[in-house]
Amino acid sequence: MNHPAYGVLRRVSPIATVLLENNPSTMTLDGTNTWILQAPGRSGRVVVDPGHALDDHVDVLAELGDVELVLLTHWHPDHSEAAPVLAQRLGAPVRAFDPGLCHAADPIEDGETVRAAGLTLEVVHTPGHTDDSVVLRVDHDDVTHVVTGDTVLGRGTTVLTHLGDYLASLRTLRGLPPGSLGLPGHGPELADLATRAAEYLHHREQRLDQVRQALRRLGDDATPQQVVEVVYADVDRALWAPATESVRAQLDYLRTHG
């Protein structure tokens, strides 16, 4: 499934529309997906992850009008930077798990139910990519929609800060109903998020085995960079820096759990 041109609103389901920001990179893939959620027949909207504060992207969001709420899946600037700008232009409150990102509203909490734009959104804390990462679950017409931020991407794998937390988060997502629609922060939407979460778990187990093998070769005191040079030898070196962060999380996990 291909993304449309930048700045074009694309309807994904009766309640979800995506706006792709023109900020592509090795970390953001094609760019940041800003999700606009709105119940059929309602004028109000929820904007999730307004992205970097790029004028053309913010202008399209501001022109939507009637934004009841801005929600953030985590603190990274490619998801959150435009939030205060959009809040100022539209007078919309901003809510996030991190209180420091909020504007004129309280932080969201794990298990909280948020009602806006005619929808009921469940907040699920899914740390691992960042400590403050959340996903947002919305059930509509027997279809479960989940805005995943960077916890699960449309393609490829995400960078980790804490592997134990991330594995627990993936197990939570693996338990979603079959056919749950994943609405990721980067890359195309996912037809079955539970299946993708299971695939991510399998991938992480494989990576852990590769790191264990690298440690047997390099020694238990090997640095993350040394492990990356072995485990990610066939990966574009432009990705080695973020891979180092994930390997650091894997080493911390192995040195704690064995």
Secondary structure, 3 states (H helix, E strand, C coil): CCCCCCCCEEECCCCEEEEECCCCECCCECCCEEEEECCCCCCCEEEECCCCCCHHHHHHHHHHCCEEEEECCCCCHHHHCCHHHHHHHHCCCEECCCHHHCECCCCCCCCCEEEECCEEEEEEECCCCCCCCEEEEEEECCEEEEEEECCCCCCCCCCCCCHHHHHHHHHHHHCCCCCCEEEECCCCCECCHHHHHHHHHHHHHHHHHHHHHHHHHHCCCCCHHHHHHHHCCCCCHHHHHHHHHHHHHHHHHHHHHC
